[in-house]
Amino acid sequence: MPIIPKRASLVRKPKAAARSRRRVRQVFDRFHVVVTNSAGIPRDTTGWTAVMTRTGGTTQTANFDEFGVARFTNLVAPTNFSYTLRVRNADGDLVSGTPKSVPADLEVVVVRIV
């Protein structure tokens, strides 16, 4: 009977595939505007609208829900361009004072109204 070295007689188990750790980054798929009071509590904004205007003249409008959130369905987030934001109440009055400048690479803008 031949002598088998101890190392050769061991059976090796196949290695399981190494799990790669994926970094999960949660992003909004569409641009959102949130209206809050000075304490950061969302306002009731039923009937309000948000208007985003790009420098080239493209304008998009979104309606607010009762929780103070407007979702722009045609504006992908994070944005690629800077915009001008106007928030109007149900009467059509500009509530944020002056139009706000929104820089590129954002997903959400919070507008605080005193």
QUICOR-V470853 format. One record per pair of residues at least 24 apart in sequence whose ideal C-beta (glycine too) atoms are under 8 Angstrom apart, sorted by the first residue. I is the first residue (numbers start at 1). J is the second residue. Records with the same first field share a line. If there is no record, write none. Layout:
# QUICOR-V470853
I=J / J
This chain:
# QUICOR-V470853
27=77 / 78 / 107
28=77 / 107 / 108
29=76 / 77
30=71 / 72 / 73 / 75 / 76 / 77
31=71 / 72 / 75 / 76 / 77 / 79 / 106 / 107 / 108 / 109
32=69 / 70 / 71 / 72 / 77 / 107 / 108 / 109
33=62 / 64 / 69 / 70 / 72 / 85 / 87 / 108 / 109 / 110 / 111
34=68 / 69 / 70 / 108 / 109 / 110 / 111
35=64 / 68 / 70 / 87 / 95 / 110 / 111 / 113
36=68 / 110 / 111 / 112 / 113
37=112 / 113 / 114
38=112 / 113 / 114
40=112
42=67 / 68 / 69
43=68 / 113
44=68
45=69 / 70 / 89
46=90
47=89 / 90
48=87 / 88 / 89 / 90 / 95
49=87 / 88
50=85 / 86 / 87 / 88
51=85 / 86 / 87 / 88
52=83 / 84 / 85 / 102
53=83 / 84 / 86
54=81 / 82 / 83 / 84
55=81 / 82 / 84
77=106 / 107 / 108
78=104 / 105 / 106 / 107
79=104 / 105 / 106 / 107
80=104 / 105
85=109 / 111
87=111 / 113
